[in-house]
Amino acid sequence: MKELKQNILFFGEATLNSYAQVFFSRNKAFAVLLLVVSFFDPWAGTAGLISILTANLVAFKMGFSTYYIKDGSYGFNSLLVGLGIGLYFQPGLEITVLVILSSILTLFICLFLQGVFTKYALPFLSVPFLLGIWMIMLASSDLTSLGISERGIYEANEMFSLGGLKLVNVYHFIQNWELHESVSIFLKSLGAIFFQSNWLAGLFILIGLLFYSRIAFTFAILGFYIAYFFYILIGVNITELGYTFIGFNFILTSIALGAFYLIPSPYTYLWIILLLPIVVLTTLSSMHWFAPYRLSVYALPFNVVTLLFLYILKLRHQPSGRLQEVQVQHNSPEKNLYYFKSNVQRLSSNVFPDFQLPFIGEWSVTQAHDGEITHKNEWRHAWDFAIRNDQDEQYKNDGDFVEDYYCYNKTILCPADGEIVNILDGIPDNTIGQVNLEQNWGNSLVIRHDYGFYSQLSHFKEGGFKVKKGDMIKKGEVLGICGNSGRSPYPHLHFQFQATPYIGSATLDVTLPHYIKRQENDLCLQSYSKPKQNDKLLRGEIHPLLSQTFGFQSGQKFTLSVESELDSKLLLLEKNWDFEVKSDAIGTTYIQCLRTNSKAFFSVEANVLQFHNYLGNRRSLLYYLYLSCYKVYLGYYQDLNVKAEIPPNQVFNSSKLFLQDFIAPFYIYLKSDYQLKYQNKKEGISSEKIDLRSKIECGYSNKKEHLSCEIKIESSASLQIKINRNGKLIEIKCGNMQAY
């Protein structure tokens, strides 16, 4: 019985997602509306539903990915074929058989094209639908026992069948408004996406689109009217657009490229203005190609232009920050945009994710990228590090000897796991002020890391290496000691990333994931940025308590208990909450609330726990863990400040976001800033305690405190969190956060 219930829920969700996928969505309410719209023509709606169930069931029984079945990827093309057949032919047993066979054929085409298109990281869109429906339409003249439908010719009759005389009267009433013909064509084009030939279906879809996505709603209108006015500009008979209803090509192209596959921005709006005339030309020419075969072009122009544009974007040698492809798809233009804006540095930078600074203690950047002395041309993306005292001096005494320099003889550490693939030793240190131009790089080594990166560290002391070529080394292991060899007038460490294993290779422009920077007397965590000239940096070390508490590992389970009185408006009435750390097929890690199935996605890299997304019930205790510990450095430094920006859709409710969504591609005025402050650490003979304070401030110009937290961590990874939200207190406790 339990398995039957799970299967019903699974196929129910797969069915709804198949409807929503037509508009690149997974919104269940929108899916239900689209399902209802498909039944404006009952037989077409029935045929579409049969097609979805057939395709999903066959894919499931054949053992294909339940992920793609559930999200509707395998069902929506069969849905469209079913709707087309249901509208074109008269109802009957023969047509039902044809619908079933056509849905299976479309599924097979879908699976084939998925295998082909995946190689190029491209979606297959509705290409399977096109191939499937064309095969049926070409064969229709030979299917003599099947009756051709005349439904959809007389709109008033269709209205009467849907809602009787009252709806017909409403229809005629609206017709008498004398709306511009473009409005009628636009609504009919929207309805035509679901093979409905009346404006009422389009109106329902437009309303659903508005509540699903304000950005998609805007692009739907923009795309259609750009095409509409281009028709007028080039002198094409506009009535052709009116009776063929192929305007949905312009709507879908605009939504796909302006809002879904690319991060919505002013530049996607500009590109839609440029691309829609191309879609019009593709539509006009393809109609002539298919006319001899009496075939409709259906969604061919949308598929051709969308796939062409997405493909050429992947060929860019240097991708522009102005047109950003969606890397983490949330099936919502707004969510994609807000997620990207809050993670823009991480997502748009060339980041080496597991890097740590290669020294102990505090060092200064004496030469950064595009340096004044040696970091130029193909070697411009590099850093030089040295130690400076409080007076900003690099040496003691007069600095006449290498031993006078604070960084000389200091230990150099491995920045990340890898293999020593090249090493050069035997070059003596220079006298202060002199350089060795013949052996420019001095004593150096190159480490091969994952992700296709190499790192080079140079100017070691002669004989100071603690490793040899071929050694496999771990992050933090000792490489050697700092010297003054090569082109080095004073002791310092040279560090760079490169694409080849040779000493002196051209540098790569790589962003560092996380490091600590001193600003006067304050310490700040810098993320996904590049150290600049004179920056004072600290490597940072993991603190065992913080690592045990927040270094979540896949498979870990823990329980949080609520110690305070519960407010059902803020939190579900539950004292003990169970959580499990999991990872999906592509290695993305998340914490799952076992009661609500809510998920908080996170990463732990370079000693930083960073939450990236939250999906689920906001009255789950997991939501408060997500907010209070949104970003945590796993080392301890008193007065360290950690700052981040939480996506506004994770904090504000839908009513406040409604207007923001419309203008979000241009400007985000709703801000939600997170800050974590490291308080005093108390140590004893047998115990240790760390106090942290976090808060979230929200609003427009005058931000208000949305939430404040006191976080206490004691020995054995005991965690206590006191959360104050709008004057209501939530106390959380866990005796041991370590994995069990």
N, C-alpha and C positions, 0 to 999 in steps of 0.2 A: 504493500500500500504506500509506504514511504517513497519507494522508487518510482511508482506511478505518479505520485504527486510531484516529485522532482522533475520528471519528464514533461508533465503538463506545464509546469512553470517554465521549464527550459524552452519548449517549443512555443509557448505563449510569448515569451520575451523575444525569441528569434523572429516570430511573425510580426510583432509590432516594430521591431528594429528594421525589418525588411521594408516596411512602408516609410519609416523615417529616413532610411538611407538614401531614398530618392532625392532628398534635400540635404544630404550629408549630415544627418542628425541622428541622435539616439534619444531624443526627448519623447517620453512615453505619451504625454498628453497630445503632442503634435501628431504622433503616430496614430492615435485613436481618431483624431479629426480626419486625417488622410484616409484611414480605413472607411470612415463614414462617407467621405466624399466619393470614394471609389464605388460605393453602392448607390450613388445617385442614378446610375444605370445598374439595376439589380443583377442582371446577368453578367455584365462586365465585372462587377465587384465580386460575384461568386467565382467567376473564372480566375480572377486574380488571386483570390484566397486559396483556391485549389492549387494553383501553380506554386504559391509560396510553400504550402504544406508539403506538396510533392517534392520540391527541390530540397527542402531542409531535411525531410525524412530520408530521401535517397542519400544525401551527403552524410547524414548521421550513420546510416546502416553500412555505408561503404568505408566508414572510419576516417572521414576527413575531419579537419580541425574543428573542434566544438567552439573554439573562440570565434572563428569566422562564421560559423553557422549562427551562433548566438547574436553576433553584432549585425546580422542581416546582410553580410557581404555576398553570401551565396543565394539569397532569396530575392533581392530586389529586381534583378534582371528578369528572372522568371515571372515575377509579379507583373512587370510591364508587358511582357509577351502575353501573359494570360489576359490582361486588361484589353490589349489590342485585339486578340482573337475573339474575346467575349463581345466586344463592340462591333466587330466586322461581320460576324456570323450570327445567324439565328440560333437561339437555344436548342439543345437537343443532346441525345446520348452520344452521337458521333462527335459532336464538338467537345464534349467532356473528355472523351478519349484523346482527341487531338490536343486539348489543353494539357493533359497529363504528359503526353509524349513530348510536346513542345517544351514543357518546363524542364524535363529531364535533358533534352537536347541542349537547352540554354545553359543548364548547370554544367554540362560537360564542356561547352565552349568557355564558360566562366573559369572552370578549373584549369583548362589549357592556357587561357590567356593570363591567368594569375601566375602560372609558372614562367611564362615568357616575360611579362611586364615586370615581375619582381626583380629580374636581373638588372633592370634599369631603374629600380626604385620608383616605378610609375604605377598609378592606379589603373585598373582596367575600365573604370567608369561604366558606361552603359553600352560598350561595344558588344558584349554577349547578347544583349537585347536586340541590337541592330541586326546582327547576323541571324539570330533566331527568327525574328519577325519577318525579315526579308525572305528567308527560306519558305516560310508558310505562305506569304503573300504571292511568291512566284509560283507556288504549287496550287494556289487556290483555284485557278481556272480549270484544273484537272479534277478538282474535288467536286464532282457534279452533284453528289448527294447532299452537299452542304448549302444551306440557304444563306444568301447575302442579306445582312441586316440593313434596314432603312432608318434605324433609330438615330437620332441626333440631327435629322434634317429639319424637323419642325420644332423649334424651341418651345413654343407655347404648349405643344402636346407633352413635351418632356416635363415642363413645369407642372402640368396638370397631374401627370403620373406620380410626381414627387410629393406635391402638397395640395392637390385639388384646386378648386376654383379660387380659393383665397390666395394661393401662391401665384396663380396666373394673373390675378388682379394686381398683386404687388409687382409682378414682373412688368406689366403694362404701365403701372404707375411710375416705376423707375425709368422705363423707356421714354416716358413723356418728360423726363427731366432735361432731355436734350443735352446729355453729357457729350463731351467731345468723343468722337469715334475712337480715339486712341485708348480711352478708358475701357470701352467695351472690348476692344481687341486685346488689351493688356490682360483683362480678367479672363477672357476666353483662352488666351495663351497659357495662363497659369493653370486653368482647368484642364487644358489639353495634355499637360504633363501626366495626368491620370486618366487620359482618354475620355474626358468629359467635355462636351461641346457647348456648355452653357456658362454664362457669366457667374451664376450662383456658386458653382463649384470653385471658380477662381476667386470669388470673394471670400469664401470659407478658407481657402488655402492662404490667401493674403493675410487674413486675420490671424490664422495659426502661425504664419511666418513671423508676424509682428511680435507675438508673445514668445515664440521660440528664440528669435534673434533679431534685435533691432538693426544690427549691422547687415545681416542677410536681407532683411526687409528693404533697407536702403539701397543695397546693390541690385536687388530684383527690379526696383523701379528705375534706377539709374541705367542699368543695362538695356532694358526694353526701350526707354525713351531715346537713348543715344542711337540705337538702331532705327527707331521710328523716324527720327529727324534726318538720319542719313538716307533713308529711303526717299524722303521728300527732296533732299539736297541733290541726289543723283537722278531724280526724275522717274523713279520706279513707281508703277501703279500701286498705290497703297492698299487698294482693295484686295490685292493678292495676299498681303499679310493678314487681312481680315478673314478671308475664308479658308486659308490653309492652316491657321493657328500655329505656324512654325515659330512664332515669336518666343516660344519657350526656350529655343536655342540661345537667345540673347539673355534671357533671365538666368538660365543655368550656368552659362559661361561666366556671367558677371559674378554670381555667387561663388562659383568654384575658384576662380582666379583672384577675385577681389577680396574674398572673405574667408575661404576655407583652406585651400592648399598654401596660401601665402598669408603672412601676418598682415591683417588690415592696417593700412597706413595711408597717408596722403598720396604716396607713390602708387599704391594699388588702384586708387581712384583714377589717377592719371593714366595708368596703363589700360584700365578698362575703357577709358575714352578713346584710346588708340586702337585697342584690339577689337572692339565691337564692330566698327566698319569692316574689318577683315572677316569677322563672322558673317556679316551681311553678304559680302562678296562670295564667300564660300557657300553660303546658302543659295544664292541666286545661280551660281554656276552648277552646283550639284543637283539642283532641281532639273536642269536641262540634261544632265547626265542620266538621271533616273527616269525621265519622262517617257522614253521609248519602252520602258519595261512596266510602266504604269505603277511605279513604286513611289512612295513618299520618302523623302530624305530623313524623316523622323528627327533623331537627335544627332545625325552625322556631323553637321557643322560644329556643334558644341564639343563633340568628342575630338574632332580633328584639331581644332584650334587650342583646346585645353591641353591635350596631350603634347602637341607640338611645342607650346610655350613652356610647359613644365620640363620637357626634355632638354630644350636649349638652355634653360636655367642651370641645369646640372653640368653643362659643358663650360660654364664660366671658369676662367683661370683664377680670377680674383673676385669671388662673389661680393656684390655690393651690399652694404648694410641697409640700403634703401629698400631692397626687395629681399625679404627674409622668408625662406621656406619654413613651413611648420615642422618642427622636429619632434615635438610631443603632441600628438593629436588628441584633443579633448572633445571633438565633434561639436564644437560650438565656437563661432568666430570670437565671441566675447571672452570666453575662457582661454582660448589660444592667445589672444592679445594680452590679457591681464597676466597670464602665466609668463609670457615672453618678456613683458615690460619689467616684471619683478625679478626675472632671471636673465636679463639681456646680456650682462657681461659674461655669464657662464655659457650661454647658448651661442653667442656670436663671436666668442674669442677662440683662438687657437690655444687650448688649455692642455697642459700636462697635469692630469688630475692628482697624481700621487706624489707630488714634489714637496720637498722641504729644503729650507736653506742649508747650505753645505758647511756650516760652522757652528761653534758653540758660543753662546752669549750674544752680546750686542756688537754688530759691525755696521759700518757706514758705507754708502755707495759713493765711491770716489770718482767713478765714471759710469754713466748709464748708457742707454741706447743713443745712437747718433752723437757720440761723445766728441769732445773738443780735440782730443789727442789722437787716439788710435782707433776708436770704434766708428769706422767710416766705411762707405761703400758696401761690399758684400759681407763685411764683418761688423756692421753697425749695430746688430741686435745682440749685444753682450753687456755684461756688468763687470766692474772691478769693485772688490770689497777690501776694506781695511778697518782697523780698529782706531777709534779716536777717543780721547779723554774728554772730560767735562769742558775743557778749554778749546775743544775742537782740534787738538793737536794729535798727530799720529805717532809721535815719538817722545821719549824722555831725553833729558840732558840736551845736547845740541843736535841730536839726530845724525851724527856723523858715521855711525856704525849700524849695520843691519840689526844688531842685538838691541839697539835703542828703540826699535819700532815695536809697537805693542802687538802687532799681528804676527811678527816673526816667530817661528817655532811653534805657532799655535796649531792645534789639531784641525784637520779638514775632514769632513764627514761625507759619506755617500748621500746624494740628494734623493735617490729612489732606487728600488731594486733593479738589478741588472747584471751585466757581465762586462768585465774589463776586456775590451777588444783591441786596445792599442795603448802602449805606454812608452815614454821616452824619458830616460834618466841619464845621469852622468854629466850634467851641465852645471858648472860651479856658480855660486851666487855672485852677483855683481857688487862692486864697490858702490856705495851710495852716490847717486848722480850719474852713473855710467850705465850703458845698455849694451846688450849683446845682439846686434842686428843680424848676425850670421845664423844664430840659433834663436830665432825670433820668439818662439813660443816657450822656450825654456823647458824645464822638466814638466811634462804634461801627461795626462791620461785621458782616454775616451771610454765612456760607458755606454753600452747598448741597453736601452730600456724597451718596455712594451710601447705600443701605439706608434711604432716606426720612428721614434726619437733616439738621438744620441746626445750625450752631454759631454762637453770638454771642460776640464779644469786645468789651469796652467800656472806656472811660476812656483812650483814646489821646490823645496830644498833638495839639493843633491843628496841621494841616498836616503831620502826621507819617506819613500813610499812604504806602506805596510801591506800592499797588495801586489799581485803580478798578473801578467796577461793570462786570460783564460779563467780567472777567479770569478765565481758567482758570488755576488755580494748583496747584502740587504741594506735597506734604507737606515742610515744612522751609523753604519759601521765605519771605522777609521780608514781613510784612504792614505793619509800621509800628513806631512806638516808643511806649513806655509814657508816659502822662501823668497828669493829675489833673483831668480834665474831668467834668462832670455831678455826680451825687451821690457825691462822692469827697472826703472831708476830707483825705486824704493819698494820694500816688501809689500805685496798685496796678492790677492787671489783673483784670477780671471775666470769668469764662468760664462758659458754659452751653450745654446742648443743648436744642433745641426742635423742634417739628413744623411750624412755619410760617416764612416768610421775613421776617417783620416784626421790627423792633427792639423789644425789650420783650415778646416773646411769652412765654407760659407755658412753664415749663421742663419737660424730660423727665428722668425718673430713669434715667440711663444709667451703666453700670458701665465703668470704664476697663480695658482689656485687660492692659497691662503698664506698670509704671513703677518707678523706683528710689527707695527711701526710705532716708534716713539715720537710723539708730538709734544715738545716741551716736557711737562711732567706727566702727561697722560699716555696711556698705551691704547692703541686702536687696532682691531683686527681688519686687515685689508683683504679683500676677496676679488679674484679675477682681475688683477691689475698688474702693472709693471712698476717696480721701484724706480724712483727718479733720483737725479743727482742730489747728493747730500742727505738722502733719507737714512734714518737710523733704524736698523732692522734687528729683530730678534728671531732666532730660529724657533724657540718654544719647545717645551718638552711635555709629553703626555703625563697627566697626573693619574695615578692608579684608580683613585676613587671616581673621578669623572669618566675615565675610560670604562670602568666596570659598570657604571650607571647608565651612560648614554652611548656606549659603543655597541649598539644593537647588532646582533648576529642572526642570520637566517636560521629559523628553528627555535629561537629563544621564546620562552613563555614567561609571562609574569602577571601578577594580579595587583591592581590598585584598589584601595579601599577608601570610601568617602567617610570622613569622620564628622562632618558638620551636618546640620539640618538641611534637608533637600528642598529645593524650589523646582517644581515640575516644569516651570517655564524656562528654566535654565538647563536643567539636567533631568534625565529620566530617573524615576524613583528606583534606584538600585544602589545597594551599599558596596558590593564587591563586583569589580569589573575584571574580566579575563581578557588578555591580549596575547597575540602570537605574531612573531616577526616572520615574514614570508618573502619570497622573491618570485617574480613571474618568469615566463619563458625567455625573456630577453635580459634577465638579470636585474631588473628594477626591484629594489627592496621596499617593503612597506610594512607598517604595523597594522594588524587587523583587529578590530573590536569584535570579539566573538559573540556578543549579544546583538549588535546592530549591523554587523558586517561592514561597518565604515572602515575606510582605509586612509592612512596617512603615509604618503610616499616620501622617502628620505634617501640621503646618501651620507656616508662617512668617508671623507677624503681629506688628506693632509691635516689630520687631527681635528676636523670640524664636522660636527653633526649639523646637517642642514635639511630641514623639511622643505619639500618642493610643491606638494599638492595635497589637498584633502578632499575626499569623496565620501559623502554619506551624511548621516544624521548629526546635526549640530548640537543636539542634546546628549550626544554620547560623551563619555568622559575622555575619549580619545581626542575629541576636538579641543578640549582644554589642555591636554598634554601637547598637542600640536601648536597651540597658540603660545603657551607659557615657555616652551623650550624650542621655539621655532629655529633658532640658530645658537649652537653652543660650541665654544672652543673647549677641547678636551684636555687642555693644559690649564694650569692655574697661574695667573698673574694678578696681583692685587690692583684694583682700580682699572683693570682691562675693560674696554668698551667694545661691545659687539653690536653692530647695527645692521638692519635689513629692512626691506620693504615687503610687506605681505600683500598679495594680490587683493584688490578691493572686493572682488566677488567672494572672497573667503571670510569677509568681515561684515560688509554692509548687506542689508536685505534687498530683495528684488525691487521694492518700491523706490528706494534711493538710487538704485543702479539704473533704473529705466531710462532717465534722461542722459545719464552718464554714458550709457551704452551707445547712444546715437553719435556722440561726439568723441568717443574713446579713441578712434584711429587718429584724431587730430590733437586731442588734449585730454589728459586724465586729471580731474580736479579732486576726486575723492582719494585721499591718501590714507594709508594705514602703516605707520612706522613702528618697527619693533626695535627695542633696545634692551640689551642685557649687560648688567654691571657686576663685576666681581668684587665682592666685599672682603672683609678680613677673614683670614683662614686661621682657625684655632687648632693648635696641636697639643697633644699630651703624650704621656708615656704609652698609653694603651689605646688612645682614641684620637680621632681626627675629625674635624667638621669643616665643611665649606659652605659659605653662604653666598647665594646669588640673588640678584633682583632683576626682574624683567618687567617690561610694561609695553603696552601698545597704545599709541595715540592716533586718533582718527579724526577726519574732518576735511575741511577745505582750507580756508585761510587761518582760522583759529582752531587748532586741533584740540580735541578733548580726550582725556584719558578714557580709553575704552576698557582697559583691563590692566591690573597690576598683580604681580606675583612675588612671593617670597619662596625661594627654593633652598632647601637645606639637605645636604648630603653628609652622611656620617659613615663610620666604619662599617664594613660588610655591605657597602652600597645601599644603605638604607636611605630612602628618598622621602622627603616631605615637601609638599607644595601647598601654599596658601594662596588662593586666587580671590581677588576682590574684583567683582564685576558689577558695576552700577550699585555699589553699596551692599551687594549680596556676597557672602563669604562661602567659598568651597574649599574645604581642607581635604587633601589627598595624602595617602601614606602607603608606602610599600616597604616591607621589612627587608627585602633583598631583591635588587634589580638584576642580579647576575643570572645567566642562563641556567635553566634546570631541565 
